[in-house]
Amino acid sequence: MTLPAAQSLRVGNLRPSQLLHTYGIGSVADLPNLSVMVLGLDQWNLENTAILTEERLLAATRRALGGQVATLRTPPYVPETSDVYAAWSRIGVPVGLFPRWLRCSDSRCNVLAPVETRLFELLPNSYAPDKVRYVHKCRGSGQSRPTAVPARFLIACAAGHLDDFPWMYFVHQGEPHGDDHTLTLSERGTTGEAANIFVTCSTCDAQRSMAQAIGVRSEANLPACRGRHPHLGTFGSCDRQVRTMALGATNGWFAATLRVFSLPQAEEPLDQEVRDHWSLVGPLAPLPEQAAKMVLPTQSCWPKLEPYGAEAVWQAITRETSRRDRLTVGNGADDDVDELDLATPEWRAFTRRRAIELPDFTTKLELPPSSTADWLDQVVLVQRLREVAALTGFTRIDPPEWGPQDLDHRLAPLSCEAPTWVPCAELRGEGIFLKFSEERIAQWEQRADVRQREEQLRVAHLRWAQGRGVDPEWPGVRYVLLHTLAHMLIREFALECGYGASGMSERVYARSGGEPMAGILLYTAAPDSEGTLGGLVSLGRQDRLGGLLSQAIEAARLCSSDPLCAEHDPRIGGRLHGAACHACLFAAETSCENGNHHLDRRLLVDTLAGGSGAFFGT
């Protein structure tokens, strides 16, 4: 990360995946001595970014952000060298100081002021970027200049705006008279609670406790939202009420991402590579063979194609050209799948009745355990997979709503103008895919007790959607069933495979109409080019999976919060779940694809509340 306003001063390091899920555009990164915000795409230098080819993800991104999106790119990166003054030290993701208000850490000073007052000085450190800091010009203990730390509070609104806390306005209960006011921020007591934190004006002796800025009665003490997007440097109109937020609060930034798996498009690895990079090698097809072979090494994808040799690559380009010509004659459709449908191609790839072996997608068929013969049709060990994720926006205070992103109007923009590219990251890993018996699922859906429970969940879903003004599309009762089992398996697998529960993710395939789907994929992935170590795949073997499934199903019968959890009525309280809570089903944000919504143990097993459509009922 670099501070562009400070001559590209390097202040820290982040992994590419963190720039999508934890510290993306518009988020505040809390460094050891600084607090910085990742700036918008307008400030990024594309010179050292790499283009990732993933047509399905690009199509989905265009639907969310517009047709002007041309590419998916990784963050800028150049390998480090021992020379800390070389070009690599000035290349990175641009960040800006935020909040702009700093406080002297000396307990005898505690002065609070914006950095523009020049009371604080930036001390760079090229050899140790984590030690870059601001210092106050006063002389504290030992006559050394004390470190200036970021102010602890910010204000934000549900429309994605974020601003410095209005210290002057707050302590003076309005705009102060004159400009010569000096503030201090001090803490009394040892609890650290807001009631013991006081902001004081040394000029007019005005003083207020931060407790008056927090809670339901704080609205009268705070100004109107200025519609500020610090990552873009813009202000706008906003009618939302602001609220005080602690620096580093977990609800200060929620990523809105789109994710897809790289799927096989050809039988041979070389043909797959050519299709993946067709936007680069396709223009060479009309050229004479010798000319094309001379141009091939100049393409950015050549390192992946070089092991096959120029002759083999040219033959693959010729085959792909012929295939595309045939598709053009046949109305240009490779299959009947909408390009915006991300689930169906993945479902078809996982449910193939033969193994696939490609660099980014390797599967092995495994026999289902004998104890699951009446409800489990297929087990697929996904030994290698590649997931590509793109950042399309973010929200504050509340996470993005589940469903199409183009319908969520709370998403904050990534750039001032409509973006022509979005940042993305690729992860490699492994997983286990379970395909359920469609006949058994369909019969279960028709049961009267299942329909009764579904109606309760559907009513809760519609009320929740209407209250937020979002698309009220109901995902279906089979989705709730499969989603619930996925969460139970994540907890069970985490005890056995060596990966933490937060390191595993889910993908639920549930659809009744059209081409029916009923399956779940549990996987783990890492940014390392070699992926993960195989601990999760080993749990899918026939001799191990049966016992794990039985243990997960049995564990769902009882929750430490029962009977309160088991008897929960989804229509009460505005929650999108039935019998589910933190003690039994809820998973980490990184694991659940649906924000811990649409979960219900009563659809999976019999609970203390009695039978209510349990799939694994007695």
C-alpha positions in Angstrom: 0.0 0.0 0.0 1.3 3.5 -0.9 0.4 7.0 0.2 0.1 8.9 -3.2 0.1 12.3 -1.4 3.5 11.4 0.2 5.5 10.7 -2.9 4.3 7.0 -3.1 5.4 6.3 0.5 5.0 2.6 1.3 3.1 2.0 4.5 2.3 -1.7 4.6 1.4 -4.9 2.9 -1.9 -6.7 2.0 -2.6 -10.0 0.3 -4.6 -9.8 -3.0 -7.5 -11.6 -1.4 -7.6 -9.1 1.5 -8.2 -6.3 -1.0 -11.4 -8.0 -1.9 -12.8 -9.3 1.3 -11.3 -7.3 4.2 -9.6 -4.2 3.1 -11.1 -3.3 -0.2 -11.8 0.0 -1.8 -13.4 2.4 0.6 -12.4 0.4 3.7 -10.2 1.6 6.6 -7.1 -0.4 7.2 -5.8 0.0 10.8 -2.0 -0.2 10.6 0.3 -0.3 13.6 0.7 3.5 13.7 -1.6 4.8 10.9 -5.1 4.4 9.8 -5.6 4.6 6.0 -8.3 4.2 3.5 -8.0 2.3 0.2 -8.7 4.8 -2.6 -11.0 4.4 -5.6 -10.1 3.0 -9.0 -9.5 6.4 -10.4 -6.3 6.6 -8.4 -4.9 3.1 -9.3 -2.0 2.7 -11.7 -2.8 -0.1 -14.2 0.8 -0.5 -15.4 1.6 -3.4 -13.1 -1.7 -5.1 -13.0 -2.5 -8.4 -14.7 -5.7 -9.2 -16.7 -7.5 -12.3 -15.6 -9.6 -14.1 -18.1 -12.9 -15.4 -16.8 -15.8 -14.7 -19.3 -18.6 -15.9 -17.0 -17.4 -13.5 -14.2 -17.0 -10.7 -16.6 -20.5 -11.1 -17.9 -21.9 -11.1 -14.4 -19.9 -8.0 -13.5 -21.2 -6.2 -16.6 -24.7 -6.9 -15.5 -24.0 -5.4 -12.0 -21.9 -2.4 -13.1 -22.7 -1.8 -16.8 -21.4 -2.9 -20.2 -18.5 -0.5 -20.1 -16.5 -2.9 -17.8 -13.9 -4.3 -20.1 -11.5 -6.3 -18.0 -10.9 -8.0 -14.6 -7.5 -7.1 -13.1 -5.3 -8.2 -10.2 -3.9 -5.5 -7.9 -0.6 -3.9 -9.0 2.4 -5.9 -7.9 6.1 -6.0 -8.6 8.4 -8.6 -6.7 10.4 -7.1 -3.9 14.1 -6.7 -4.0 16.7 -5.8 -1.4 16.8 -2.2 -2.6 14.1 -0.4 -0.6 14.4 2.6 -2.9 13.9 0.7 -6.1 10.7 1.1 -8.3 8.9 -1.8 -6.5 8.7 0.2 -3.3 6.6 2.9 -5.1 4.1 0.4 -6.7 1.0 -0.7 -4.9 -2.6 0.0 -4.0 -3.0 3.8 -3.3 -4.3 4.7 0.1 -5.0 8.0 1.9 -4.9 9.0 5.5 -8.2 8.5 7.2 -9.5 9.7 9.5 -7.9 13.1 9.0 -8.2 13.9 12.7 -5.3 12.8 14.9 -4.7 12.9 18.7 -1.4 13.3 20.5 -0.8 10.1 22.5 1.0 11.9 25.4 -1.4 11.9 28.4 -0.4 15.4 29.4 -1.2 16.8 25.9 -4.1 14.8 24.2 -4.5 17.5 21.6 -7.0 16.7 18.9 -6.7 18.3 15.5 -6.9 17.6 11.7 -3.7 16.8 10.0 -4.2 20.0 7.8 -3.3 22.1 10.9 0.3 21.0 10.5 0.6 20.2 14.2 1.7 16.8 13.2 4.7 15.6 11.1 4.9 12.5 9.0 8.0 10.4 9.7 8.7 8.0 6.8 10.6 4.7 7.1 11.6 3.0 3.9 13.2 0.1 5.7 10.2 -0.7 8.0 7.0 0.6 6.4 5.0 -0.6 9.4 6.8 2.1 11.5 5.7 5.0 9.3 3.9 7.4 11.7 2.8 10.9 12.5 4.3 12.7 15.6 3.1 15.7 17.5 5.4 18.7 17.8 5.0 18.9 21.5 7.8 17.4 23.7 6.3 14.6 25.8 8.0 12.2 28.2 11.7 12.1 27.7 11.7 15.1 25.4 10.7 12.9 22.4 7.9 13.7 20.1 4.9 11.5 20.9 3.2 9.5 18.2 -0.1 10.9 16.9 -2.8 8.3 16.7 -6.0 8.3 14.7 -9.1 9.7 16.3 -11.2 6.8 17.6 -14.6 7.7 16.1 -16.1 8.3 12.7 -19.7 8.9 11.4 -21.4 6.9 8.7 -24.8 6.4 7.2 -26.6 3.4 5.6 -26.1 4.8 2.1 -22.3 4.0 2.3 -21.1 7.5 3.2 -18.3 7.9 5.8 -16.9 11.1 7.3 -14.6 12.3 10.1 -16.4 12.7 13.4 -17.6 16.4 13.7 -15.5 17.2 16.7 -15.9 20.9 16.6 -19.7 20.7 16.0 -20.2 18.1 18.7 -18.4 19.8 21.6 -19.8 23.2 20.8 -23.3 21.8 20.1 -23.2 23.5 16.8 -20.8 25.5 14.7 -18.3 27.4 16.9 -17.7 31.1 16.9 -14.4 31.9 15.4 -11.6 29.6 14.1 -9.2 29.6 17.0 -10.4 26.6 19.0 -8.1 23.9 20.4 -9.6 20.5 21.3 -8.3 17.7 23.5 -9.6 14.1 23.7 -9.0 12.5 27.1 -10.1 9.3 28.8 -11.0 9.0 32.5 -11.1 5.7 34.3 -10.0 2.3 33.0 -13.2 0.9 31.4 -12.7 2.5 28.0 -16.4 3.0 27.6 -17.8 6.1 25.7 -19.1 7.7 29.0 -15.5 8.0 30.2 -14.2 9.7 27.0 -14.4 13.5 26.9 -13.7 16.0 24.2 -12.9 19.4 25.5 -12.3 22.8 24.0 -9.4 24.5 25.7 -10.4 27.9 24.3 -14.0 28.2 25.6 -14.0 25.3 28.1 -16.8 23.5 26.3 -16.9 19.8 27.1 -19.0 16.8 26.2 -18.9 13.0 26.8 -18.8 10.7 23.8 -21.8 8.9 25.3 -23.9 11.7 24.0 -22.8 10.8 20.4 -23.8 7.1 20.7 -27.2 5.5 20.9 -30.8 6.3 19.9 -30.7 9.8 21.4 -27.5 10.8 19.6 -29.3 12.0 16.4 -29.9 15.5 17.8 -26.2 15.9 18.7 -24.9 15.1 15.2 -25.0 17.1 11.9 -26.7 16.0 8.7 -24.8 13.6 6.4 -22.6 15.4 3.9 -22.7 12.5 1.4 -19.0 12.1 1.6 -17.1 9.3 -0.1 -13.5 9.7 1.2 -12.1 7.0 -1.2 -13.3 9.2 -4.1 -12.9 12.6 -2.5 -16.5 13.5 -3.3 -19.4 15.0 -1.5 -23.1 14.8 -2.4 -26.6 15.1 -1.1 -27.9 12.5 1.4 -31.1 12.4 3.5 -29.9 9.5 5.7 -29.2 10.0 9.4 -25.6 9.5 10.4 -24.5 7.4 13.3 -21.3 7.3 15.3 -19.0 4.4 14.6 -15.8 3.3 16.3 -12.7 3.2 14.2 -12.2 -0.4 13.1 -15.8 -1.5 13.7 -16.7 -4.7 11.8 -19.8 -3.0 10.3 -17.7 -0.2 8.7 -17.3 -2.0 5.4 -18.9 -5.0 3.8 -17.7 -6.2 0.4 -20.1 -6.9 -2.5 -18.4 -9.6 -4.6 -19.1 -11.9 -7.4 -17.5 -15.3 -7.5 -17.2 -18.1 -10.1 -15.3 -21.3 -10.5 -13.1 -21.8 -13.6 -14.9 -24.6 -15.4 -13.6 -27.0 -18.1 -14.4 -25.9 -21.6 -12.3 -28.5 -23.5 -11.1 -32.0 -23.1 -7.4 -31.2 -23.4 -5.4 -28.8 -21.2 -3.9 -26.9 -24.2 -7.4 -26.4 -25.7 -8.6 -25.2 -22.3 -5.7 -22.6 -22.1 -6.4 -21.3 -25.6 -10.1 -20.8 -24.8 -9.3 -19.1 -21.5 -7.0 -16.6 -23.3 -8.9 -16.3 -26.6 -9.2 -12.6 -26.2 -5.4 -12.5 -26.6 -4.7 -15.3 -29.0 -7.9 -15.1 -31.1 -6.8 -12.0 -33.1 -3.8 -14.1 -34.4 -6.0 -16.6 -36.1 -6.4 -14.7 -39.4 -2.6 -14.2 -39.7 -0.3 -16.5 -41.7 1.0 -19.3 -39.6 4.6 -18.1 -39.5 3.6 -14.5 -38.6 1.3 -15.8 -35.8 4.1 -17.9 -34.3 6.4 -14.9 -34.2 3.8 -12.8 -32.4 2.8 -15.5 -29.9 5.8 -14.9 -27.6 4.8 -11.3 -27.2 1.4 -12.0 -25.7 1.0 -11.8 -21.9 -0.4 -15.3 -21.8 2.7 -16.9 -23.4 4.2 -18.1 -20.1 1.2 -20.5 -19.7 1.3 -21.6 -23.4 5.1 -21.9 -23.9 5.5 -25.4 -22.4 3.3 -26.8 -25.2 5.4 -25.2 -28.0 4.4 -22.7 -30.7 3.4 -25.4 -33.2 0.9 -27.1 -30.8 -0.5 -23.7 -29.7 -1.1 -22.8 -33.4 -2.9 -26.0 -34.0 -5.1 -25.4 -30.9 -5.9 -21.9 -32.2 -6.9 -23.4 -35.5 -9.2 -25.9 -33.8 -10.8 -23.2 -31.7 -11.4 -21.0 -34.7 -13.1 -23.9 -36.5 -15.3 -24.6 -33.5 -16.3 -20.9 -33.2 -17.2 -20.9 -36.9 -19.5 -23.9 -36.5 -21.2 -22.1 -33.5 -21.7 -19.0 -35.7 -23.5 -21.1 -38.3 -25.6 -22.8 -35.5 -26.9 -19.4 -34.2 -23.8 -18.9 -32.0 -25.0 -20.9 -28.9 -22.7 -23.4 -27.3 -25.6 -24.6 -25.1 -28.9 -23.4 -23.7 -27.4 -21.7 -20.6 -27.8 -17.9 -20.1 -24.4 -16.3 -19.8 -25.6 -14.6 -16.6 -26.6 -17.9 -15.0 -23.6 -18.7 -12.9 -25.0 -21.8 -11.2 -26.1 -24.1 -14.1 -22.6 -24.4 -15.8 -21.0 -25.2 -12.4 -23.8 -27.8 -11.6 -23.2 -29.5 -15.0 -19.5 -29.6 -14.5 -19.7 -31.1 -11.0 -22.4 -33.7 -11.9 -20.6 -35.2 -14.9 -20.4 -39.0 -14.7 -16.7 -39.1 -15.4 -13.5 -37.7 -13.9 -12.0 -34.4 -15.2 -8.3 -33.7 -15.0 -7.3 -30.1 -15.9 -4.8 -27.7 -14.2 -7.6 -25.6 -12.7 -10.3 -28.2 -12.4 -9.6 -31.8 -11.3 -12.4 -34.1 -10.1 -12.6 -37.7 -9.0 -15.8 -39.7 -8.6 -16.3 -41.5 -5.3 -19.0 -44.0 -4.3 -21.5 -42.6 -1.8 -21.6 -44.3 1.7 -24.0 -47.2 1.9 -25.9 -45.5 4.7 -26.9 -42.6 2.4 -28.1 -44.7 -0.5 -31.7 -43.5 -0.3 -30.9 -39.7 -0.5 -27.4 -39.2 -1.8 -26.8 -39.8 -5.5 -23.3 -38.7 -6.2 -20.1 -37.8 -4.4 -17.4 -35.9 -6.3 -13.9 -35.1 -4.8 -12.8 -31.8 -6.3 -9.0 -32.2 -6.0 -8.2 -28.9 -7.7 -10.4 -25.9 -8.3 -9.9 -22.2 -9.1 -12.2 -19.5 -7.8 -12.1 -16.0 -9.2 -13.8 -13.2 -7.3 -14.4 -9.6 -8.4 -15.2 -6.6 -6.1 -18.3 -4.7 -7.4 -19.0 -2.4 -4.5 -19.5 -2.2 -0.8 -21.9 -1.2 1.9 -21.6 0.2 5.4 -23.6 -0.5 8.6 -25.6 -3.4 7.0 -24.2 -6.1 4.7 -25.3 -6.3 1.0 -28.7 -8.0 0.5 -28.8 -11.5 -0.8 -29.8 -11.6 -4.5 -28.9 -9.7 -7.7 -26.5 -6.9 -7.0 -28.0 -4.6 -9.6 -31.1 -4.4 -7.4 -29.2 -3.3 -4.2 -29.2 0.5 -4.4 -27.1 0.8 -1.2 -23.9 -0.2 -2.9 -21.2 2.5 -2.8 -19.3 3.1 -6.1 -15.7 2.0 -6.7 -14.9 5.1 -8.8 -16.2 8.5 -9.7 -17.1 7.5 -13.2 -18.6 4.2 -14.4 -15.7 1.7 -14.0 -14.0 0.2 -17.0 -12.4 -2.5 -14.9 -12.7 -4.0 -11.5 -10.2 -5.6 -9.1 -10.2 -9.3 -8.7 -8.3 -12.1 -7.1 -7.9 -15.8 -7.8 -7.8 -18.6 -5.2 -7.0 -22.2 -5.6 -8.2 -25.1 -3.4 -10.2 -28.3 -3.1 -13.6 -29.4 -2.1 -16.3 -32.0 -1.8 -19.5 -32.0 -3.9 -22.6 -33.8 -2.8 -25.5 -34.4 -5.2 -28.8 -35.3 -3.6 -31.5 -37.6 -5.0 -33.9 -35.4 -6.9 -36.7 -37.9 -6.5 -36.3 -37.9 -2.7 -36.1 -34.1 -2.5 -39.2 -33.6 -4.7 -41.2 -36.1 -2.6 -40.1 -34.3 0.6 -41.2 -30.9 -0.8 -44.7 -32.2 -1.4 -45.3 -33.2 2.3 -48.0 -31.2 4.1 -45.8 -30.4 7.1 -43.0 -29.2 4.8 -45.4 -26.9 3.0 -46.7 -25.5 6.3 -43.2 -24.7 7.5 -42.2 -23.3 4.1 -45.2 -20.9 4.3 -43.9 -19.6 7.6 -40.5 -19.0 6.2 -41.9 -17.5 3.1 -44.0 -15.0 5.0 -40.9 -14.0 7.0 -38.9 -13.6 3.8 -41.5 -11.4 2.2 -41.8 -9.1 5.2 -38.0 -8.8 5.4 -37.7 -7.9 1.7 -40.5 -5.4 1.8 -39.0 -3.7 4.8 -35.7 -3.2 2.9 -37.2 -2.5 -0.5 -35.3 -5.4 -2.2 -36.3 -8.2 -4.6 -38.7 -10.5 -2.6 -37.7 -13.6 -4.6 -38.1 -16.7 -2.4 -35.1 -19.1 -2.8 -37.3 -22.2 -2.1 -37.6 -24.7 0.8 -35.0 -27.0 -0.7 -32.5 -24.2 -0.6 -33.1 -23.8 3.2 -32.7 -27.6 3.7 -29.4 -27.8 1.7 -28.1 -24.6 3.2 -28.7 -25.9 6.7 -27.0 -29.2 6.1 -24.0 -27.3 4.5 -23.5 -25.3 7.7 -23.7 -28.4 9.9 -21.1 -30.1 7.6 -18.7 -27.1 7.8 -18.7 -27.4 11.6 -18.2 -31.2 11.4 -15.5 -31.1 8.8 -13.6 -28.3 10.7 -13.1 -30.8 13.5 -11.5 -33.4 11.2 -9.7 -31.8 8.3 -7.3 -29.3 10.0 -8.9 -26.2 8.4 -10.8 -23.8 10.6 -14.5 -23.4 10.0 -13.9 -19.8 8.8 -11.5 -21.1 6.1 -14.2 -23.2 4.5 -16.9 -21.9 2.1 -20.1 -23.2 0.7 -21.9 -23.2 -2.7 -25.6 -24.3 -2.6 -27.2 -25.5 -5.9 -31.0 -25.6 -5.3 -33.7 -25.2 -8.0 -37.0 -26.9 -8.5 -38.1 -25.7 -11.9 -36.4 -26.0 -15.3 -33.3 -28.0 -14.9 -33.6 -29.1 -11.2 -30.6 -28.9 -8.9 -30.0 -30.2 -5.4 -26.4 -30.2 -4.3 -23.8 -28.5 -2.1 -20.1 -27.9 -2.6 -18.0 -27.4 0.5 -14.5 -26.1 -0.4 -11.5 -24.3 0.9 -9.2 -22.1 -1.1 -6.0 -20.1 -0.7 -4.2 -17.4 -2.8 -1.2 -19.6 -3.1 -0.6 -20.9 -6.6 -0.4 -24.5 -5.4 -3.7 -24.3 -3.6 -4.4 -26.3 -0.5 -3.1 -29.6 0.9 -5.8 -32.1 0.4 -7.1 -32.4 4.0 -10.7 -31.6 3.0 -10.8 -33.9 0.0 -9.7 -36.8 2.1 -12.9 -36.5 4.2 -15.0 -37.4 1.1 -13.7 -40.9 0.9 -16.5 -43.5 1.2 -15.0 -45.0 4.5 -15.0 -41.5 6.2 -17.9 -39.5 4.7 -20.7 -41.7 6.0 -19.7 -41.3 9.7 -19.2 -37.5 9.3 -22.6 -37.1 7.7 -24.3 -39.1 10.5 -22.5 -37.1 13.2 -23.4 -33.7 11.5 -27.1 -34.8 11.3 -27.2 -36.0 14.8 -25.6 -32.8 16.1 -28.3 -30.8 14.5 -31.0 -32.3 16.8 -29.9 -30.4 19.9 -28.7 -26.8 20.4 -27.4 -25.4 23.7 -30.0 -22.6 23.3 -32.9 -25.0 23.0 -35.8 -24.9 23.5 -35.6 -21.2 22.6 -33.8 -21.9 19.3 -35.9 -24.8 18.3 -39.2 -23.0 18.9 -38.2 -19.8 17.1 -41.0 -18.5 14.8 -39.4 -17.0 11.7 -42.3 -14.6 11.4 -41.4 -12.9 14.7 -38.4 -10.6 15.0 -37.7 -9.9 11.4 -35.2 -12.7 11.0 -34.6 -14.8 7.9 -34.1 -18.1 9.7 -36.1 -20.6 11.7 -34.4 -22.8 14.3 -30.9 -21.4 14.0 -28.5 -19.4 16.1 -24.9 -18.8 16.8 -24.7 -21.9 19.0 -25.8 -24.3 16.4 -25.7 -23.1 12.8 -24.4 -19.6 12.1 -21.1 -19.5 10.3 -18.4 -16.9 9.7 -19.1 -14.2 7.0 -16.3 -15.8 4.9 -18.0 -19.2 5.0 -21.7 -18.4 4.3 -22.8 -17.3 0.9 -26.1 -15.9 2.2 -25.2 -14.0 5.4 -26.6 -16.7 7.7 -30.1 -16.3 6.2 -32.4 -19.1 5.3 -31.4 -21.7 7.9 -33.7 -24.0 9.8 -32.8 -27.1 11.8 -36.5 -28.2 11.9 -36.4 -28.9 8.2 -33.3 -31.1 8.6 -34.0 -33.1 11.8 -36.6 -33.5 14.6 -35.8 -31.0 17.3 -37.2 -30.4 20.8 -40.0 -28.5 19.2 -41.3 -31.7 17.6 -41.6 -32.8 14.0 -42.1 -30.1 11.4 -41.1 -31.5 8.0 -37.7 -32.9 9.0 -35.9 -34.5 6.0 -34.1 -36.9 8.3 -37.0 -37.4 10.6 -37.6 -40.5 12.7 
